[in-house]
Amino acid sequence: MTERNPLIAALFSASQPDLAGLITDLPPFDPRDRLLDQDERTDRLGALYRFRVPFEWHRDLKRRSDEAMQLGYSQRNPTDLEYETQLDQQLDALERGERGYGGAARSFSLRGESGMGKTFAIEAIGRTYPPWVVHDTANGERHFSATQIPLLYVNTPAIATPKQVSRDLIGALDTRLERMQYHLYPTKPPARPFAADYSGRSTVEDLSVGAANLLRRFHVGLVVLDEIQNLSPARSGGEDRVFQYILNLTNTLRVPILFVGTPHALDWLESTEYLERRLEGLPPVIVHPMRLGDDDWETLIDALFRYVYLRGPVDRNAVSEALWNVSLGKTDNAIVAFRDAQEVALERGVETLDPAGIYDAFAAKHPGRAARLRRVTGGSAPALLAPPQPLPKGDAPTAPSADDDPPPVRRARRRGRSQGGPSQGAQATAQQAGAPEAMDVDASRKDMMEDLAPDGPLSRPNRA
């Protein structure tokens, strides 16, 4: 099938870029950076905004995308003698309003809560395919000249309507073709965008049929509809109109669609049997929050521990548990909490990363999240029971009086400060040696740090 179909051969005959390499983004780090002053170390922490490591679900999503694309292209082989005739019949059927002519392509879903990195993963997987392929011949047999767009990404805007989604679909194709023309034919004037063919009075049906025509004309392999939960029933005429639109979209486009959204939104769309069959033509990829101690969580923590800019010793297990408590296993939240805790510690002149500091920084910088977390967990994390504390001004917080009864998080932070942090002699020895005091991690963790170097493999050691 791959050899006979040029649409498949263009994508899967040659080796594809390594997905782990496209997802992994480990900023450079030098252990001697811990000896820098407070402002410089705070600047270094800003690099964690682009920190990323791959997880097993990224590979599952890539396999599912390949499968959907190959299945879709297998039904659209331009080397078949009947291909042009079948395509004309399908387009004529669309003009007559026969949406289901020829059957719907197999779609699937990616579902997970916000903060799990779904959109970033989609963008990385999109880079494993060429942005476009220009065909001139098909295996030396019958002539085939066309432009192929393997993957088309559409972000559903907030409070979107079906008409807006269909218009954005055509606009995304215009943008991709404009990029292609600028890259291949930079001296030619830009082509007229297809979206200009549709006025504000165009109906949803007109836009859907126009999008279907363009997707087949440019041999789109997979359409990604991200943030599908933004499709608003209130602005669309009710839930039934949204259901009908998604059904018509899958029937009309006849291109595999990847629906990306929250579990609640996709469960709602699948509440009707006919939409469930459409959305789950292939098994879904479900991104669950990580559990404390599972392989993905340990991979994340091992990678993050390269970027401890504080000079004091670190209790890895205690910090790992605290990060899980404030993130509930969500990737982005854990990275933000790790960075914020160090920034607040540096502002306060504290050189210790401990659970109390993580809780305190989280409550101070993200009071809304902390309040939601207390509701979700029932206040099971003791330090989060305290209300958010204002960040002190100056180099260090004002010491409480003997009559004060500080909240648990303050007592824990003061205990950590009094016990943690290197002595002046230890810091002097570290400066003479040109390296900071060694972190309190075992040999396997140090090996992991070496494995996670940007030019090394992203693999984890076997844990005995």
C-alpha positions in Angstrom: 0.0 0.0 0.0 2.8 2.4 0.9 4.7 1.8 -2.4 1.6 2.4 -4.6 0.2 5.4 -2.8 2.4 8.5 -3.2 0.5 10.3 -0.4 1.6 7.6 2.0 5.1 7.1 0.6 5.9 10.8 0.9 5.4 10.6 4.7 6.3 7.1 5.8 8.9 5.7 3.4 11.8 7.7 4.7 12.8 8.0 8.4 10.9 10.7 10.4 12.5 13.1 12.9 12.8 11.7 16.4 9.8 12.7 18.4 11.7 12.6 21.8 14.2 15.0 20.3 11.5 17.4 19.1 9.7 17.4 22.5 12.8 17.5 24.7 13.9 21.0 25.7 16.5 21.1 28.5 18.0 24.5 28.9 21.8 24.6 29.4 22.9 24.5 33.1 26.3 24.8 34.7 26.6 23.8 38.4 28.8 26.8 39.0 25.8 28.9 38.3 24.8 28.3 41.9 27.6 30.6 42.9 26.2 33.6 41.0 24.4 36.4 42.8 20.7 36.5 43.4 19.7 38.5 40.3 21.7 36.4 37.9 20.3 33.1 39.3 16.8 34.5 39.1 17.4 35.2 35.4 18.7 31.7 34.9 15.4 30.3 36.3 13.5 32.0 33.5 14.8 29.3 31.1 12.5 26.8 32.8 9.6 28.4 30.9 10.6 26.3 27.9 11.5 23.1 29.9 10.0 20.0 28.4 10.6 16.2 28.6 8.8 13.4 26.7 6.4 10.9 28.3 4.9 7.6 27.1 1.7 9.2 26.0 3.6 11.4 23.5 4.6 8.2 21.8 1.1 6.8 21.9 -0.2 10.0 20.3 2.4 9.8 17.5 1.5 6.2 16.7 -2.2 7.0 16.7 -1.7 10.0 14.4 0.3 7.9 11.9 -2.4 5.2 11.9 -5.2 7.7 11.3 -3.3 9.4 8.5 -2.4 6.1 6.7 -5.9 4.8 7.0 -7.3 8.1 5.6 -4.8 8.2 2.7 -5.4 4.5 1.9 -8.9 5.6 0.7 -7.5 8.4 -1.4 -5.0 6.9 -3.7 -4.3 9.2 -6.7 -2.7 6.4 -8.7 -6.0 4.5 -8.9 -7.7 4.9 -12.2 -11.0 5.6 -10.6 -9.6 8.2 -8.2 -10.5 11.3 -10.2 -14.0 9.9 -11.0 -14.7 9.1 -7.3 -13.4 12.5 -6.2 -15.7 14.3 -8.6 -18.7 12.2 -7.5 -17.9 13.0 -3.8 -17.7 16.7 -4.5 -20.9 16.6 -6.5 -22.6 14.8 -3.7 -21.5 17.6 -1.3 -23.0 20.2 -3.5 -26.3 18.3 -3.4 -26.1 18.2 0.4 -25.3 14.5 0.7 -22.9 14.8 3.6 -22.3 11.1 4.3 -21.5 10.1 0.7 -18.6 7.6 0.7 -18.5 7.2 4.5 -16.6 9.2 7.2 -12.9 8.9 7.9 -11.7 7.5 11.2 -11.3 10.2 13.8 -10.0 10.0 17.4 -9.5 12.2 20.4 -6.8 13.4 22.8 -8.2 14.2 26.2 -6.7 15.6 29.3 -7.0 18.3 31.8 -5.4 21.8 31.2 -1.7 21.9 32.2 -0.8 18.5 30.8 1.0 19.9 27.7 -1.4 18.6 25.0 -1.0 21.6 22.6 2.8 21.5 22.9 2.7 17.7 22.1 0.5 18.3 19.0 2.9 21.0 17.7 5.9 18.7 18.2 4.1 15.8 16.4 3.3 18.2 13.6 7.0 18.8 13.1 7.6 15.1 12.5 5.8 15.5 9.1 6.9 17.8 6.3 4.8 21.0 6.3 3.9 20.4 2.6 4.9 18.0 -0.2 4.9 18.9 -3.8 4.2 15.9 -6.1 5.2 15.7 -9.8 4.9 12.0 -10.6 3.5 8.9 -9.0 5.9 6.0 -9.2 6.6 6.7 -12.8 3.2 5.4 -13.8 0.3 7.9 -14.5 1.2 11.5 -14.0 0.3 13.1 -10.6 0.9 16.7 -9.9 -0.5 18.1 -6.6 0.3 19.7 -3.2 -0.1 17.6 -0.1 -0.6 19.1 3.4 0.0 16.2 5.9 -1.3 17.9 9.1 -3.5 21.0 9.5 -3.8 22.5 13.0 -6.8 24.6 14.0 -7.1 26.2 17.5 -10.8 26.7 18.5 -11.1 30.2 19.8 -12.9 31.0 23.1 -16.7 30.9 22.9 -16.5 29.7 19.3 -19.4 29.0 16.9 -19.5 26.3 14.2 -19.3 29.1 11.5 -16.2 30.4 13.2 -14.5 27.0 13.4 -15.2 26.3 9.7 -13.9 29.7 8.7 -10.7 29.2 10.8 -10.2 25.8 9.1 -10.1 27.5 5.7 -7.9 30.3 7.2 -5.4 27.7 8.5 -5.1 26.2 5.1 -4.5 29.7 3.6 -1.8 30.4 6.1 0.0 27.1 5.3 -0.2 27.7 1.5 1.1 31.2 2.0 4.1 29.9 3.9 4.7 27.3 1.2 4.6 29.9 -1.6 6.9 32.3 0.2 9.4 29.4 0.7 9.2 27.9 -2.8 8.4 30.9 -4.9 9.5 34.0 -3.0 9.4 36.3 -6.0 5.8 35.5 -6.9 3.0 37.8 -5.6 0.9 36.1 -2.9 -2.1 34.1 -4.1 -5.6 35.2 -3.2 -6.7 33.5 0.0 -9.5 31.0 -0.2 -11.2 32.6 2.8 -11.9 35.7 0.6 -14.4 33.6 -1.3 -16.7 33.6 1.7 -18.5 36.6 3.0 -19.9 37.2 6.5 -23.3 36.0 5.2 -21.9 32.5 4.2 -23.7 29.7 6.0 -22.1 27.0 8.1 -23.0 24.5 5.3 -21.3 26.7 2.7 -18.1 27.0 4.8 -18.1 23.2 5.6 -18.5 22.2 2.0 -15.8 24.7 0.9 -13.4 23.4 3.6 -14.1 19.8 2.5 -13.3 20.7 -1.1 -10.1 22.4 -0.2 -8.9 19.6 2.1 -9.3 17.1 -0.6 -7.8 19.3 -3.2 -4.7 19.7 -1.1 -4.7 16.1 0.2 -4.8 17.0 3.9 -3.9 13.9 6.0 -5.1 14.9 9.5 -7.1 17.9 10.8 -6.4 18.8 14.5 -9.2 20.7 16.3 -7.6 21.9 19.5 -9.5 23.2 22.5 -12.8 21.7 21.3 -14.4 22.6 24.7 -14.5 26.2 23.5 -17.3 25.4 21.0 -20.1 27.2 22.7 -23.7 25.7 22.7 -25.1 29.0 23.8 -23.8 30.8 20.8 -24.4 27.9 18.4 -28.1 27.6 19.0 -28.1 24.9 21.6 -26.4 21.5 22.3 -28.2 19.8 19.4 -26.8 22.2 16.9 -23.3 21.5 18.2 -23.9 17.8 18.0 -25.2 18.1 14.4 -22.2 20.3 13.4 -19.6 17.8 14.6 -21.5 15.0 12.9 -21.8 16.9 9.6 -18.1 17.9 9.9 -16.9 14.3 10.1 -19.3 13.3 7.3 -18.4 16.2 5.1 -14.6 16.5 5.4 -13.9 12.8 5.0 -10.5 13.5 6.5 -9.4 12.1 9.8 -9.9 14.6 12.7 -8.1 14.7 16.0 -10.4 16.3 18.6 -8.3 17.7 21.5 -10.0 18.9 24.7 -10.8 18.3 28.3 -12.4 15.0 29.4 -15.6 16.7 30.3 -16.0 18.3 26.9 -15.3 15.1 24.9 -17.5 13.0 27.2 -20.3 15.5 26.6 -19.8 15.3 22.8 -19.9 11.5 23.0 -23.1 11.4 25.0 -24.9 10.6 21.8 -24.3 7.2 20.2 -23.8 8.5 16.6 -21.2 11.0 17.7 -19.4 8.4 19.9 -18.9 6.3 16.8 -17.5 9.3 14.9 -15.1 10.5 17.6 -13.8 7.1 18.5 -13.1 5.6 15.1 -9.7 4.9 16.6 -9.0 4.4 20.4 -8.5 7.7 22.2 -5.3 8.9 23.8 -6.0 9.8 27.4 -3.6 11.9 29.4 -4.0 11.2 33.1 -2.3 13.3 35.7 0.9 11.6 36.8 0.9 9.6 40.1 3.5 10.3 42.7 6.4 7.9 42.1 5.4 6.5 38.7 7.9 6.4 35.8 6.7 9.6 34.1 6.7 11.6 37.4 10.2 10.3 38.3 11.5 11.3 34.8 10.1 14.8 35.3 11.6 15.2 38.8 15.0 13.8 37.7 15.1 16.3 34.9 14.0 19.2 37.0 16.7 18.5 39.7 19.3 19.6 37.2 18.0 23.1 37.7 18.4 23.7 41.5 20.0 27.1 41.8 20.0 27.2 45.6 23.2 26.3 47.4 21.7 24.3 50.3 21.2 20.5 50.4 17.9 19.2 49.0 15.7 16.4 50.2 14.7 15.0 46.9 11.8 12.8 48.1 10.3 15.5 50.2 10.5 18.1 47.4 9.0 15.6 44.9 6.1 15.0 47.2 5.5 18.7 47.8 5.6 19.4 44.0 3.0 16.7 43.5 0.8 18.1 46.2 0.6 21.5 44.6 0.4 20.2 41.0 -1.7 17.1 41.5 0.5 15.4 38.8 0.0 18.1 36.1 3.2 18.7 34.2 3.0 22.5 33.7 1.9 23.2 37.3 4.8 21.2 38.7 7.4 23.0 36.6 5.9 26.4 37.6 5.9 25.5 41.3 9.5 24.3 41.1 10.6 27.6 39.5 8.5 29.9 41.7 9.7 28.3 44.9 13.3 29.1 44.0 12.5 32.6 42.9 10.8 33.4 46.2 13.6 31.8 48.1 16.2 33.9 46.3 14.1 37.0 47.0 14.1 36.2 50.7 17.8 35.3 50.9 17.1 31.7 51.6 19.3 29.0 50.1 17.1 26.0 50.9 14.5 24.3 48.7 12.1 22.5 51.0 8.4 21.6 51.1 7.5 24.6 53.2 9.0 27.0 50.7 7.2 25.3 47.9 3.8 25.6 49.6 4.5 29.2 50.7 5.5 30.3 47.2 2.6 28.5 45.6 0.1 30.2 47.9 1.7 33.6 47.5 2.0 33.6 43.8 -1.1 31.7 42.8 -3.7 32.3 45.5 -6.5 31.3 43.1 -4.9 28.0 42.3 -4.2 27.4 46.0 -7.8 28.1 46.9 -9.0 25.6 44.2 -6.5 23.1 45.4 -7.7 23.3 48.9 -11.2 22.7 47.7 -10.2 19.8 45.5 -8.1 18.1 48.2 -10.2 19.1 51.2 -7.1 20.8 52.6 -5.3 17.5 52.9 -1.9 19.2 52.4 -1.4 20.8 55.8 0.7 23.7 54.7 -1.9 24.8 52.2 -4.5 25.2 55.0 -2.8 28.6 55.7 -4.1 31.6 53.7 -1.6 33.1 51.2 1.1 35.1 52.8 2.2 38.4 51.3 5.8 38.4 49.9 8.0 40.5 52.3 9.9 43.5 51.0 13.6 43.6 51.4 16.2 40.9 51.7 14.6 38.9 54.4 11.2 38.6 56.1 10.6 40.4 59.5 10.9 38.0 62.4 7.6 37.4 64.2 7.3 38.4 67.8 7.3 35.8 70.6 3.5 36.4 71.1 2.7 35.5 67.5 1.3 32.2 66.6 2.5 31.8 63.0 0.8 29.3 60.6 2.4 25.9 60.1 4.0 26.9 56.8 5.9 29.7 58.5 7.1 27.5 61.3 8.3 24.9 58.8 10.0 27.5 56.7 11.9 28.9 59.7 12.9 25.4 60.8 14.2 24.7 57.3 16.1 28.0 57.2 17.8 27.4 60.6 18.8 23.8 59.7 19.5 24.1 56.0 22.0 26.1 53.9 25.8 25.7 53.7 28.0 27.2 56.4 30.4 30.0 55.5 33.3 27.6 55.6 31.5 25.2 53.2 30.7 28.1 50.8 34.3 29.2 50.9 35.5 25.7 50.1 33.1 25.5 47.2 34.3 28.7 45.8 37.9 27.7 46.1 37.1 24.5 44.2 35.2 26.3 41.5 32.0 24.3 42.2 29.1 24.5 44.6 28.4 22.2 47.4 27.2 18.8 46.1 23.5 18.2 46.2 22.2 15.5 48.5 21.3 12.9 45.8 22.5 9.3 45.3 24.7 8.0 42.5 21.8 6.9 40.4 20.4 10.4 40.4 23.7 11.9 39.4 23.9 9.4 36.5 20.4 10.5 35.5 21.5 14.1 35.4 24.3 13.1 32.9 21.9 11.1 30.8 19.6 14.2 30.6 22.3 16.4 29.1 21.1 18.1 25.9 23.5 16.0 23.8 22.8 12.7 25.6 20.0 10.2 25.4 16.8 10.8 27.3 16.6 7.5 29.1 16.2 6.5 32.7 18.4 4.1 34.6 17.0 0.8 35.7 15.8 1.2 39.2 16.6 -1.8 41.4 
